[in-house]
Amino acid sequence: MKEVQYHLVLGHLKNGQTITLSASPSKYYDFENWDGDVTGSLNPITITVNSNKTVTAIFVKIDDDEDGVENNLDNCPDTQAGENVNPNGCSESQLVGDKLQLFDKFWYTDYEYAYQNAKKIIYSNGTTEGYLNDELFYTADWVWEDERLGIMKLYNVEGTYQPYPTLWQKYYDIKEHSFKEIQSSDQINYGPEVLWTDTDN
């Protein structure tokens, strides 16, 4: 979530004059709150000018990829500019991919945020396993929650440091030798994108 601030210096007004300030966010942003000599989230807000005042309007970006679908509803958070999207925020190019290429072979990543020397295999029979440093890290069963969107539900998740018995993983940009994945424990808030490839080099 990106934050933008706009500053307004109030001066050259009569002492005791009352004015009303209104914050109007531009497209893809939402008003968050006032800061400086005025605080709170009431919008518009009325203030009495009895001295020079500095007022800051703070806006937050609610649609990071600017596809017209707000972040909390967007299943494809990295849509390219200019692409048409469905109500879930996914373009046709993001839905295209031979999902059969996901199955029955090992995938590798070394994404530093959450994985080091990780690999996993998604079996077409409805089970999956994950490894860290070649040690079994988790096992789970899986079903498609929404195959068209590439959202897979993992359930009966068991293993080392696995606090969630159910997870959702969204697969996209699926190619012969790579795919991208984001993961959620509540099917609402997804983590950062991870690139998986079929080679550990």
Buried (B, 14 or more C-beta within 10 A) or exposed (E): EEEEEEEEEBEEEEEEEEEEBEBEBEEBBEBBBBBBBBEEEEBEBEBEBEEEBEBBBBBBBBBBBEBBBBBEEBBBBBBEEEBEBBEBBBBEBBBEBEBEBBEEEBBBBEBEEEBEEBBBBBEEEEBBBBBBEEEEBBBBBBEEBBEEBBBBBBEEBEBEEBEEEBBBBBBBBBEEEBBBBBBBBEBEEBEEBBBBBBEEE
